[in-house]
Amino acid sequence: MVTAALGLSLVLAERAEARKYTSPLDIFGIAAPRSRPAVHSARIPLPRPRPEEAPKASDKASDKASDEAPREADGKPLADKPGADKPAEVAAPAQKPVSACRLALTEEIAIAPSIPDIRGPGACGGEDLVRLEAVVLPDKRKVTVKPAAILRCTMASAIADWLRKDMAPLATSLGSTIGELDNFDSFECRGRNRVVGALLSEHGKANALDVRAIKLTNGQSIGLTDRTMSRDVRERVLHSVCARFSTVLGPGSDWYHEDHIHLDLAQRRNDYRICQWNVWDPLPQVAPLLPAERPEEAPPREVAAKPEVKPEAKPEEKEGADDEAVEKSPAPAKKPAADASKSQPRKPATKKRR
C-alpha cells in the first residue's frame, strides 16, 4: 500500500511538470493547456469633474443647433424642413373661409348655427350648411322653426327674409304676430317625390323646404293649402313666395303637393322659374245629411203610417155611381171599313209625260 501511494504521487508530479512545457508535436493545442501569465490591471485616468459655472449640455446642444440652422437674408431662421433624421410633421388642415352669406346671417336675423359639410351617397349633401332653429323678427320676436331645418345658408337666408318682410306684415293685418313655422321637410337624401331612380331632389342638396302652415301667437293658423282659409290671404302668400323662390309647387302641380307648399332655390338656365300653385275656392256649404227634427204637433208615427179608410156608400149611391161610370165610359170605336182597293184589281202604274 505504501509503495502504491508513493508511485501515484510520483506520476502526478511528473504530469504537473510536463504541463509547463508544450510538446513539439502538439500543433493543434490538444495537449495539456499552457499556463497563463498573470494579468496586471492598468489604472485608467478619469476626467476632471465639470465646473459648476459651465452651461448645461442641453443648452449647449440647442445653441449649436440654432447656430447651424440656415438663416434668411434678414437673419431670421428658416422654417424646419423634414429630413432623414427628422420625421415629417402632419400639416394642420387649412381653415375654410367663411362665406358672405354666413357673415350676413347673424343672430339678429336668425338662430342658425353652422354645421359640418355633408357628403352623402349619390351627390347628396352640400357645403356651407346651417341648422335653422328660429327666425328673429324686426321687433326681436322669435319665430320657431319646428322641427329645425337643415339648409344651405342661402336657402336659410331666403326663408328668414320671407318671414321677416312678407309674413310678419300679413300676420299684423290679421291682428297677431307669427309664432311658429311648420316645417314639413328639409334635408333628405332622396330622389324627386321619393321615386326610386328619379333625379336628385333639391331636398337632397339641402336647398328646399316644405311648409304646411304658419301659426300665429293668438292661436290662429294660416294653412297654406287649407280651403277654409280666406282666399285673399292665400293669394298674398302665393305672390310673396313666387317672387322670392325659383320653384314653388302646391295644389294643382301634382298630387304629391296637395297638403303642403314646396320652396327651393334651384338654379336653371336663363334663371327660369316655376310657380305652380292653384289657390282653390273655399268649399261650398253642403246641406246637412240628417233630416230636420220632427215637430211636436205632428201626429204619432203609428197613426201617420196607417192609410185613410173611406166609409162605405149606400145602395142608391152605388147605382148612381155605376150609371155615371157608364155614361163617362167612351163608346166603342167603329171598325174601319174594308179597303175598297182590296176588292178591286189593281191597274199597273203608268208613267206620266210632261
KEFI-967561 format. One record per residue (C-alpha): residue number from 1; residue in one letter; x negated, z negated, y. Coordinates in steps of 0.05 Angstrom, whole numbers, plus 5000, padded with zeros to 4 digits. Last residue first. Layout:
{resi: NUM	resn: A	xx: X	zz: Z	yy: Y}
...
END
This chain:
{resi: 354	resn: R	xx: 7897	zz: 7384	yy: 6324}
{resi: 353	resn: R	xx: 7903	zz: 7391	yy: 6250}
{resi: 352	resn: K	xx: 7937	zz: 7339	yy: 6207}
{resi: 351	resn: K	xx: 7911	zz: 7323	yy: 6139}
{resi: 350	resn: T	xx: 7960	zz: 7318	yy: 6083}
{resi: 349	resn: A	xx: 7977	zz: 7257	yy: 6042}
{resi: 348	resn: P	xx: 8008	zz: 7270	yy: 5974}
{resi: 347	resn: K	xx: 8081	zz: 7251	yy: 5971}
{resi: 346	resn: R	xx: 8101	zz: 7184	yy: 5940}
{resi: 345	resn: P	xx: 8158	zz: 7181	yy: 5890}
{resi: 344	resn: Q	xx: 8217	zz: 7138	yy: 5913}
{resi: 343	resn: S	xx: 8233	zz: 7070	yy: 5881}
{resi: 342	resn: K	xx: 8170	zz: 7036	yy: 5906}
{resi: 341	resn: S	xx: 8179	zz: 7064	yy: 5975}
{resi: 340	resn: A	xx: 8244	zz: 7029	yy: 5981}
{resi: 339	resn: D	xx: 8209	zz: 6962	yy: 5979}
{resi: 338	resn: A	xx: 8254	zz: 6912	yy: 5947}
{resi: 337	resn: A	xx: 8289	zz: 6868	yy: 5996}
{resi: 336	resn: P	xx: 8256	zz: 6803	yy: 6015}
{resi: 335	resn: K	xx: 8285	zz: 6742	yy: 5982}
{resi: 334	resn: K	xx: 8324	zz: 6701	yy: 6031}
{resi: 333	resn: A	xx: 8294	zz: 6634	yy: 6052}
{resi: 332	resn: P	xx: 8332	zz: 6573	yy: 6031}
{resi: 331	resn: A	xx: 8364	zz: 6538	yy: 6090}
{resi: 330	resn: P	xx: 8324	zz: 6482	yy: 6122}
{resi: 329	resn: S	xx: 8341	zz: 6409	yy: 6108}
{resi: 328	resn: K	xx: 8368	zz: 6375	yy: 6170}
{resi: 327	resn: E	xx: 8440	zz: 6382	yy: 6150}
{resi: 326	resn: V	xx: 8426	zz: 6356	yy: 6081}
{resi: 325	resn: A	xx: 8388	zz: 6296	yy: 6109}
{resi: 324	resn: E	xx: 8444	zz: 6281	yy: 6157}
{resi: 323	resn: D	xx: 8493	zz: 6282	yy: 6100}
{resi: 322	resn: D	xx: 8450	zz: 6235	yy: 6059}
{resi: 321	resn: A	xx: 8444	zz: 6187	yy: 6118}
{resi: 320	resn: G	xx: 8518	zz: 6187	yy: 6126}
{resi: 319	resn: E	xx: 8526	zz: 6171	yy: 6052}
{resi: 318	resn: K	xx: 8474	zz: 6114	yy: 6057}
{resi: 317	resn: E	xx: 8508	zz: 6085	yy: 6119}
{resi: 316	resn: E	xx: 8573	zz: 6083	yy: 6083}
{resi: 315	resn: P	xx: 8540	zz: 6048	yy: 6023}
{resi: 314	resn: K	xx: 8507	zz: 5995	yy: 6068}
{resi: 313	resn: A	xx: 8431	zz: 5996	yy: 6082}
{resi: 312	resn: E	xx: 8380	zz: 5948	yy: 6051}
{resi: 311	resn: P	xx: 8337	zz: 5908	yy: 6099}
{resi: 310	resn: K	xx: 8267	zz: 5935	yy: 6116}
{resi: 309	resn: V	xx: 8205	zz: 5898	yy: 6086}
{resi: 308	resn: E	xx: 8142	zz: 5894	yy: 6131}
{resi: 307	resn: P	xx: 8077	zz: 5895	yy: 6092}
{resi: 306	resn: K	xx: 8040	zz: 5828	yy: 6079}
{resi: 305	resn: A	xx: 7967	zz: 5822	yy: 6108}
{resi: 304	resn: A	xx: 7989	zz: 5792	yy: 6174}
{resi: 303	resn: V	xx: 8024	zz: 5734	yy: 6139}
{resi: 302	resn: E	xx: 7963	zz: 5715	yy: 6097}
{resi: 301	resn: R	xx: 7915	zz: 5724	yy: 6157}
{resi: 300	resn: P	xx: 7953	zz: 5674	yy: 6199}
{resi: 299	resn: P	xx: 7985	zz: 5701	yy: 6261}
{resi: 298	resn: A	xx: 7942	zz: 5713	yy: 6323}
{resi: 297	resn: E	xx: 7951	zz: 5663	yy: 6379}
{resi: 296	resn: E	xx: 7881	zz: 5633	yy: 6369}
{resi: 295	resn: P	xx: 7846	zz: 5698	yy: 6380}
{resi: 294	resn: R	xx: 7799	zz: 5722	yy: 6325}
{resi: 293	resn: E	xx: 7726	zz: 5724	yy: 6349}
{resi: 292	resn: A	xx: 7698	zz: 5792	yy: 6365}
{resi: 291	resn: P	xx: 7667	zz: 5832	yy: 6309}
{resi: 290	resn: L	xx: 7593	zz: 5824	yy: 6289}
{resi: 289	resn: L	xx: 7544	zz: 5882	yy: 6300}
{resi: 288	resn: P	xx: 7538	zz: 5872	yy: 6374}
{resi: 287	resn: A	xx: 7535	zz: 5936	yy: 6414}
{resi: 286	resn: V	xx: 7464	zz: 5962	yy: 6426}
{resi: 285	resn: Q	xx: 7432	zz: 5958	yy: 6495}
{resi: 284	resn: P	xx: 7386	zz: 6017	yy: 6502}
{resi: 283	resn: L	xx: 7311	zz: 6005	yy: 6491}
{resi: 282	resn: P	xx: 7269	zz: 6009	yy: 6554}
{resi: 281	resn: D	xx: 7240	zz: 6077	yy: 6569}
{resi: 280	resn: W	xx: 7175	zz: 6096	yy: 6536}
{resi: 279	resn: V	xx: 7109	zz: 6098	yy: 6573}
{resi: 278	resn: N	xx: 7073	zz: 6152	yy: 6536}
{resi: 277	resn: W	xx: 6999	zz: 6141	yy: 6532}
{resi: 276	resn: Q	xx: 6948	zz: 6197	yy: 6521}
{resi: 275	resn: C	xx: 6893	zz: 6197	yy: 6574}
{resi: 274	resn: I	xx: 6832	zz: 6235	yy: 6551}
{resi: 273	resn: R	xx: 6773	zz: 6250	yy: 6598}
{resi: 272	resn: Y	xx: 6721	zz: 6306	yy: 6600}
{resi: 271	resn: D	xx: 6658	zz: 6288	yy: 6639}
{resi: 270	resn: N	xx: 6634	zz: 6361	yy: 6634}
{resi: 269	resn: R	xx: 6616	zz: 6348	yy: 6561}
{resi: 268	resn: R	xx: 6637	zz: 6280	yy: 6535}
{resi: 267	resn: Q	xx: 6610	zz: 6209	yy: 6542}
{resi: 266	resn: A	xx: 6656	zz: 6157	yy: 6511}
{resi: 265	resn: L	xx: 6674	zz: 6099	yy: 6557}
{resi: 264	resn: D	xx: 6729	zz: 6066	yy: 6517}
{resi: 263	resn: L	xx: 6800	zz: 6038	yy: 6520}
{resi: 262	resn: H	xx: 6851	zz: 6035	yy: 6464}
{resi: 261	resn: I	xx: 6920	zz: 6007	yy: 6481}
{resi: 260	resn: H	xx: 6961	zz: 5968	yy: 6430}
{resi: 259	resn: D	xx: 7023	zz: 5970	yy: 6386}
{resi: 258	resn: E	xx: 7035	zz: 6045	yy: 6376}
{resi: 257	resn: H	xx: 6961	zz: 6062	yy: 6373}
{resi: 256	resn: Y	xx: 6951	zz: 6084	yy: 6300}
{resi: 255	resn: W	xx: 7016	zz: 6124	yy: 6301}
{resi: 254	resn: D	xx: 6984	zz: 6177	yy: 6344}
{resi: 253	resn: S	xx: 6980	zz: 6192	yy: 6419}
{resi: 252	resn: G	xx: 7052	zz: 6176	yy: 6434}
{resi: 251	resn: P	xx: 7041	zz: 6101	yy: 6442}
{resi: 250	resn: G	xx: 6971	zz: 6088	yy: 6468}
{resi: 249	resn: L	xx: 6903	zz: 6120	yy: 6474}
{resi: 248	resn: V	xx: 6860	zz: 6118	yy: 6537}
{resi: 247	resn: T	xx: 6791	zz: 6151	yy: 6536}
{resi: 246	resn: S	xx: 6744	zz: 6161	yy: 6595}
{resi: 245	resn: F	xx: 6760	zz: 6095	yy: 6628}
{resi: 244	resn: R	xx: 6771	zz: 6077	yy: 6701}
{resi: 243	resn: A	xx: 6826	zz: 6123	yy: 6728}
{resi: 242	resn: C	xx: 6865	zz: 6124	yy: 6662}
{resi: 241	resn: V	xx: 6863	zz: 6048	yy: 6661}
{resi: 240	resn: S	xx: 6895	zz: 6039	yy: 6730}
{resi: 239	resn: H	xx: 6948	zz: 6094	yy: 6723}
{resi: 238	resn: L	xx: 6973	zz: 6065	yy: 6657}
{resi: 237	resn: V	xx: 6975	zz: 5993	yy: 6683}
{resi: 236	resn: R	xx: 7018	zz: 6016	yy: 6741}
{resi: 235	resn: E	xx: 7062	zz: 6054	yy: 6691}
{resi: 234	resn: R	xx: 7072	zz: 5991	yy: 6650}
{resi: 233	resn: V	xx: 7094	zz: 5951	yy: 6711}
{resi: 232	resn: D	xx: 7143	zz: 6005	yy: 6733}
{resi: 231	resn: R	xx: 7173	zz: 6010	yy: 6663}
{resi: 230	resn: S	xx: 7190	zz: 5936	yy: 6664}
{resi: 229	resn: M	xx: 7175	zz: 5902	yy: 6598}
{resi: 228	resn: T	xx: 7228	zz: 5908	yy: 6543}
{resi: 227	resn: R	xx: 7191	zz: 5968	yy: 6516}
{resi: 226	resn: D	xx: 7130	zz: 5926	yy: 6500}
{resi: 225	resn: T	xx: 7069	zz: 5972	yy: 6494}
{resi: 224	resn: L	xx: 7027	zz: 5939	yy: 6548}
{resi: 223	resn: G	xx: 7058	zz: 5872	yy: 6536}
{resi: 222	resn: I	xx: 7051	zz: 5835	yy: 6602}
{resi: 221	resn: S	xx: 7061	zz: 5762	yy: 6581}
{resi: 220	resn: Q	xx: 7096	zz: 5708	yy: 6621}
{resi: 219	resn: G	xx: 7075	zz: 5636	yy: 6610}
{resi: 218	resn: N	xx: 7064	zz: 5620	yy: 6684}
{resi: 217	resn: T	xx: 6988	zz: 5629	yy: 6676}
{resi: 216	resn: L	xx: 6996	zz: 5702	yy: 6657}
{resi: 215	resn: K	xx: 6980	zz: 5735	yy: 6591}
{resi: 214	resn: I	xx: 6954	zz: 5806	yy: 6588}
{resi: 213	resn: A	xx: 6975	zz: 5843	yy: 6525}
{resi: 212	resn: R	xx: 6952	zz: 5887	yy: 6467}
{resi: 211	resn: V	xx: 6883	zz: 5909	yy: 6487}
{resi: 210	resn: D	xx: 6834	zz: 5949	yy: 6443}
{resi: 209	resn: L	xx: 6763	zz: 5952	yy: 6469}
{resi: 208	resn: A	xx: 6710	zz: 6007	yy: 6462}
{resi: 207	resn: N	xx: 6635	zz: 6018	yy: 6471}
{resi: 206	resn: A	xx: 6606	zz: 5972	yy: 6418}
{resi: 205	resn: K	xx: 6580	zz: 6035	yy: 6383}
{resi: 204	resn: G	xx: 6622	zz: 6023	yy: 6321}
{resi: 203	resn: H	xx: 6682	zz: 6013	yy: 6366}
{resi: 202	resn: E	xx: 6668	zz: 6082	yy: 6394}
{resi: 201	resn: S	xx: 6687	zz: 6107	yy: 6326}
{resi: 200	resn: L	xx: 6638	zz: 6142	yy: 6280}
{resi: 199	resn: L	xx: 6666	zz: 6207	yy: 6254}
{resi: 198	resn: A	xx: 6712	zz: 6202	yy: 6194}
{resi: 197	resn: G	xx: 6687	zz: 6193	yy: 6122}
{resi: 196	resn: V	xx: 6736	zz: 6136	yy: 6106}
{resi: 195	resn: V	xx: 6790	zz: 6131	yy: 6160}
{resi: 194	resn: R	xx: 6788	zz: 6066	yy: 6199}
{resi: 193	resn: N	xx: 6822	zz: 6099	yy: 6258}
{resi: 192	resn: R	xx: 6755	zz: 6131	yy: 6275}
{resi: 191	resn: G	xx: 6700	zz: 6108	yy: 6229}
{resi: 190	resn: R	xx: 6675	zz: 6037	yy: 6223}
{resi: 189	resn: C	xx: 6623	zz: 5987	yy: 6247}
{resi: 188	resn: E	xx: 6667	zz: 5941	yy: 6288}
{resi: 187	resn: F	xx: 6655	zz: 5920	yy: 6360}
{resi: 186	resn: S	xx: 6719	zz: 5906	yy: 6400}
{resi: 185	resn: D	xx: 6789	zz: 5894	yy: 6370}
{resi: 184	resn: F	xx: 6856	zz: 5864	yy: 6390}
{resi: 183	resn: N	xx: 6831	zz: 5826	yy: 6451}
{resi: 182	resn: D	xx: 6890	zz: 5792	yy: 6486}
{resi: 181	resn: L	xx: 6865	zz: 5778	yy: 6557}
{resi: 180	resn: E	xx: 6882	zz: 5709	yy: 6584}
{resi: 179	resn: G	xx: 6902	zz: 5673	yy: 6647}
{resi: 178	resn: I	xx: 6920	zz: 5725	yy: 6698}
{resi: 177	resn: T	xx: 6956	zz: 5699	yy: 6760}
{resi: 176	resn: S	xx: 7029	zz: 5689	yy: 6779}
{resi: 175	resn: G	xx: 7086	zz: 5714	yy: 6824}
{resi: 174	resn: L	xx: 7095	zz: 5783	yy: 6793}
{resi: 173	resn: S	xx: 7060	zz: 5815	yy: 6853}
{resi: 172	resn: T	xx: 7002	zz: 5767	yy: 6841}
{resi: 171	resn: A	xx: 6997	zz: 5792	yy: 6769}
{resi: 170	resn: L	xx: 6990	zz: 5863	yy: 6794}
{resi: 169	resn: P	xx: 6938	zz: 5842	yy: 6845}
{resi: 168	resn: A	xx: 6896	zz: 5810	yy: 6788}
{resi: 167	resn: M	xx: 6906	zz: 5870	yy: 6742}
{resi: 166	resn: D	xx: 6873	zz: 5922	yy: 6787}
{resi: 165	resn: K	xx: 6811	zz: 5895	yy: 6822}
{resi: 164	resn: R	xx: 6789	zz: 5835	yy: 6780}
{resi: 163	resn: L	xx: 6817	zz: 5857	yy: 6713}
{resi: 162	resn: W	xx: 6792	zz: 5928	yy: 6718}
{resi: 161	resn: D	xx: 6724	zz: 5907	yy: 6747}
{resi: 160	resn: A	xx: 6713	zz: 5859	yy: 6688}
{resi: 159	resn: I	xx: 6733	zz: 5912	yy: 6637}
{resi: 158	resn: A	xx: 6684	zz: 5962	yy: 6668}
{resi: 157	resn: S	xx: 6628	zz: 5910	yy: 6668}
{resi: 156	resn: A	xx: 6640	zz: 5896	yy: 6594}
{resi: 155	resn: M	xx: 6636	zz: 5971	yy: 6579}
{resi: 154	resn: T	xx: 6571	zz: 5979	yy: 6618}
{resi: 153	resn: C	xx: 6540	zz: 5918	yy: 6584}
{resi: 152	resn: R	xx: 6556	zz: 5943	yy: 6515}
{resi: 151	resn: L	xx: 6610	zz: 5903	yy: 6481}
{resi: 150	resn: I	xx: 6620	zz: 5844	yy: 6434}
{resi: 149	resn: A	xx: 6688	zz: 5815	yy: 6454}
{resi: 148	resn: A	xx: 6705	zz: 5741	yy: 6454}
{resi: 147	resn: P	xx: 6771	zz: 5727	yy: 6418}
{resi: 146	resn: K	xx: 6807	zz: 5717	yy: 6463}
{resi: 145	resn: V	xx: 6779	zz: 5738	yy: 6530}
{resi: 144	resn: T	xx: 6791	zz: 5681	yy: 6579}
{resi: 143	resn: V	xx: 6807	zz: 5699	yy: 6651}
{resi: 142	resn: K	xx: 6771	zz: 5650	yy: 6696}
{resi: 141	resn: R	xx: 6793	zz: 5630	yy: 6765}
{resi: 140	resn: K	xx: 6739	zz: 5634	yy: 6819}
{resi: 139	resn: D	xx: 6787	zz: 5665	yy: 6871}
{resi: 138	resn: P	xx: 6752	zz: 5733	yy: 6862}
{resi: 137	resn: L	xx: 6767	zz: 5730	yy: 6787}
{resi: 136	resn: V	xx: 6715	zz: 5708	yy: 6736}
{resi: 135	resn: V	xx: 6721	zz: 5745	yy: 6670}
{resi: 134	resn: A	xx: 6712	zz: 5708	yy: 6605}
{resi: 133	resn: E	xx: 6676	zz: 5710	yy: 6538}
{resi: 132	resn: L	xx: 6644	zz: 5779	yy: 6538}
{resi: 131	resn: R	xx: 6588	zz: 5777	yy: 6488}
{resi: 130	resn: V	xx: 6535	zz: 5824	yy: 6513}
{resi: 129	resn: L	xx: 6497	zz: 5884	yy: 6486}
{resi: 128	resn: D	xx: 6440	zz: 5922	yy: 6519}
{resi: 127	resn: E	xx: 6429	zz: 5964	yy: 6458}
{resi: 126	resn: G	xx: 6474	zz: 5993	yy: 6404}
{resi: 125	resn: G	xx: 6508	zz: 5983	yy: 6338}
{resi: 124	resn: C	xx: 6527	zz: 6032	yy: 6283}
{resi: 123	resn: A	xx: 6482	zz: 6092	yy: 6272}
{resi: 122	resn: G	xx: 6505	zz: 6099	yy: 6199}
{resi: 121	resn: P	xx: 6485	zz: 6029	yy: 6179}
{resi: 120	resn: G	xx: 6475	zz: 5976	yy: 6232}
{resi: 119	resn: R	xx: 6421	zz: 5964	yy: 6284}
{resi: 118	resn: I	xx: 6449	zz: 5913	yy: 6333}
{resi: 117	resn: D	xx: 6409	zz: 5894	yy: 6395}
{resi: 116	resn: P	xx: 6403	zz: 5820	yy: 6409}
{resi: 115	resn: I	xx: 6457	zz: 5784	yy: 6451}
{resi: 114	resn: S	xx: 6465	zz: 5777	yy: 6526}
{resi: 113	resn: P	xx: 6511	zz: 5724	yy: 6553}
{resi: 112	resn: A	xx: 6576	zz: 5749	yy: 6585}
{resi: 111	resn: I	xx: 6613	zz: 5699	yy: 6629}
{resi: 110	resn: A	xx: 6637	zz: 5749	yy: 6682}
{resi: 109	resn: I	xx: 6634	zz: 5765	yy: 6756}
{resi: 108	resn: E	xx: 6601	zz: 5704	yy: 6788}
{resi: 107	resn: E	xx: 6561	zz: 5694	yy: 6724}
{resi: 106	resn: T	xx: 6524	zz: 5758	yy: 6739}
{resi: 105	resn: L	xx: 6536	zz: 5829	yy: 6714}
{resi: 104	resn: A	xx: 6492	zz: 5864	yy: 6765}
{resi: 103	resn: L	xx: 6426	zz: 5847	yy: 6733}
{resi: 102	resn: R	xx: 6452	zz: 5865	yy: 6664}
{resi: 101	resn: C	xx: 6478	zz: 5932	yy: 6690}
{resi: 100	resn: A	xx: 6410	zz: 5947	yy: 6722}
{resi: 99	resn: S	xx: 6377	zz: 5937	yy: 6654}
{resi: 98	resn: V	xx: 6326	zz: 5883	yy: 6640}
{resi: 97	resn: P	xx: 6260	zz: 5909	yy: 6614}
{resi: 96	resn: K	xx: 6245	zz: 5894	yy: 6542}
{resi: 95	resn: Q	xx: 6188	zz: 5844	yy: 6533}
{resi: 94	resn: A	xx: 6128	zz: 5872	yy: 6497}
{resi: 93	resn: P	xx: 6118	zz: 5842	yy: 6428}
{resi: 92	resn: A	xx: 6056	zz: 5796	yy: 6425}
{resi: 91	resn: A	xx: 5995	zz: 5830	yy: 6395}
{resi: 90	resn: V	xx: 5974	zz: 5803	yy: 6327}
{resi: 89	resn: E	xx: 5900	zz: 5784	yy: 6333}
{resi: 88	resn: A	xx: 5846	zz: 5827	yy: 6300}
{resi: 87	resn: P	xx: 5797	zz: 5788	yy: 6257}
{resi: 86	resn: K	xx: 5729	zz: 5770	yy: 6287}
{resi: 85	resn: D	xx: 5664	zz: 5782	yy: 6247}
{resi: 84	resn: A	xx: 5676	zz: 5857	yy: 6238}
{resi: 83	resn: G	xx: 5703	zz: 5866	yy: 6307}
{resi: 82	resn: P	xx: 5766	zz: 5854	yy: 6346}
{resi: 81	resn: K	xx: 5755	zz: 5864	yy: 6421}
{resi: 80	resn: D	xx: 5755	zz: 5806	yy: 6470}
{resi: 79	resn: A	xx: 5774	zz: 5825	yy: 6540}
{resi: 78	resn: L	xx: 5716	zz: 5839	yy: 6587}
{resi: 77	resn: P	xx: 5681	zz: 5783	yy: 6624}
{resi: 76	resn: K	xx: 5686	zz: 5783	yy: 6700}
{resi: 75	resn: G	xx: 5623	zz: 5802	yy: 6739}
{resi: 74	resn: D	xx: 5655	zz: 5854	yy: 6785}
{resi: 73	resn: A	xx: 5624	zz: 5911	yy: 6746}
{resi: 72	resn: E	xx: 5652	zz: 5885	yy: 6681}
{resi: 71	resn: R	xx: 5615	zz: 5837	yy: 6636}
{resi: 70	resn: P	xx: 5592	zz: 5841	yy: 6565}
{resi: 69	resn: A	xx: 5592	zz: 5775	yy: 6526}
{resi: 68	resn: E	xx: 5520	zz: 5751	yy: 6510}
{resi: 67	resn: D	xx: 5522	zz: 5698	yy: 6564}
{resi: 66	resn: S	xx: 5591	zz: 5675	yy: 6543}
{resi: 65	resn: A	xx: 5567	zz: 5669	yy: 6471}
{resi: 64	resn: K	xx: 5505	zz: 5630	yy: 6492}
{resi: 63	resn: D	xx: 5545	zz: 5583	yy: 6534}
{resi: 62	resn: S	xx: 5593	zz: 5573	yy: 6475}
{resi: 61	resn: A	xx: 5535	zz: 5558	yy: 6429}
{resi: 60	resn: K	xx: 5505	zz: 5509	yy: 6478}
{resi: 59	resn: D	xx: 5570	zz: 5473	yy: 6486}
{resi: 58	resn: S	xx: 5579	zz: 5468	yy: 6411}
{resi: 57	resn: A	xx: 5508	zz: 5443	yy: 6400}
{resi: 56	resn: K	xx: 5516	zz: 5387	yy: 6451}
{resi: 55	resn: P	xx: 5472	zz: 5385	yy: 6512}
{resi: 54	resn: A	xx: 5407	zz: 5341	yy: 6510}
{resi: 53	resn: E	xx: 5409	zz: 5277	yy: 6550}
{resi: 52	resn: E	xx: 5409	zz: 5233	yy: 6488}
{resi: 51	resn: P	xx: 5344	zz: 5261	yy: 6460}
{resi: 50	resn: R	xx: 5347	zz: 5290	yy: 6390}
{resi: 49	resn: P	xx: 5303	zz: 5252	yy: 6340}
{resi: 48	resn: R	xx: 5237	zz: 5282	yy: 6321}
{resi: 47	resn: P	xx: 5235	zz: 5328	yy: 6262}
{resi: 46	resn: L	xx: 5216	zz: 5301	yy: 6192}
{resi: 45	resn: P	xx: 5146	zz: 5311	yy: 6161}
{resi: 44	resn: I	xx: 5146	zz: 5326	yy: 6086}
{resi: 43	resn: R	xx: 5105	zz: 5277	yy: 6043}
{resi: 42	resn: A	xx: 5075	zz: 5310	yy: 5982}
{resi: 41	resn: S	xx: 5097	zz: 5286	yy: 5913}
{resi: 40	resn: H	xx: 5039	zz: 5281	yy: 5862}
{resi: 39	resn: V	xx: 5052	zz: 5315	yy: 5797}
{resi: 38	resn: A	xx: 5015	zz: 5290	yy: 5735}
{resi: 37	resn: P	xx: 4984	zz: 5343	yy: 5692}
{resi: 36	resn: R	xx: 5026	zz: 5369	yy: 5635}
{resi: 35	resn: S	xx: 5002	zz: 5361	yy: 5563}
{resi: 34	resn: R	xx: 5009	zz: 5423	yy: 5523}
{resi: 33	resn: P	xx: 5064	zz: 5431	yy: 5472}
{resi: 32	resn: A	xx: 5046	zz: 5434	yy: 5398}
{resi: 31	resn: A	xx: 5042	zz: 5503	yy: 5370}
{resi: 30	resn: I	xx: 5092	zz: 5558	yy: 5384}
{resi: 29	resn: G	xx: 5064	zz: 5577	yy: 5451}
{resi: 28	resn: F	xx: 5066	zz: 5651	yy: 5438}
{resi: 27	resn: I	xx: 4991	zz: 5663	yy: 5437}
{resi: 26	resn: D	xx: 4976	zz: 5606	yy: 5389}
{resi: 25	resn: L	xx: 4915	zz: 5638	yy: 5355}
{resi: 24	resn: P	xx: 4864	zz: 5602	yy: 5398}
{resi: 23	resn: S	xx: 4899	zz: 5535	yy: 5382}
{resi: 22	resn: T	xx: 4912	zz: 5493	yy: 5442}
{resi: 21	resn: Y	xx: 4874	zz: 5429	yy: 5453}
{resi: 20	resn: K	xx: 4904	zz: 5362	yy: 5472}
{resi: 19	resn: R	xx: 4955	zz: 5365	yy: 5416}
{resi: 18	resn: A	xx: 4899	zz: 5361	yy: 5364}
{resi: 17	resn: E	xx: 4881	zz: 5290	yy: 5384}
{resi: 16	resn: A	xx: 4953	zz: 5267	yy: 5372}
{resi: 15	resn: R	xx: 4953	zz: 5302	yy: 5305}
{resi: 14	resn: E	xx: 4887	zz: 5269	yy: 5285}
{resi: 13	resn: A	xx: 4914	zz: 5200	yy: 5304}
{resi: 12	resn: L	xx: 4977	zz: 5211	yy: 5263}
{resi: 11	resn: V	xx: 4936	zz: 5230	yy: 5202}
{resi: 10	resn: L	xx: 4892	zz: 5169	yy: 5209}
{resi: 9	resn: S	xx: 4952	zz: 5123	yy: 5215}
{resi: 8	resn: L	xx: 4982	zz: 5152	yy: 5152}
{resi: 7	resn: G	xx: 4917	zz: 5142	yy: 5113}
{resi: 6	resn: L	xx: 4911	zz: 5070	yy: 5134}
{resi: 5	resn: A	xx: 4983	zz: 5056	yy: 5112}
{resi: 4	resn: A	xx: 4972	zz: 5089	yy: 5045}
{resi: 3	resn: T	xx: 4909	zz: 5048	yy: 5031}
{resi: 2	resn: V	xx: 4945	zz: 4983	yy: 5048}
{resi: 1	resn: M	xx: 5000	zz: 5000	yy: 5000}
END
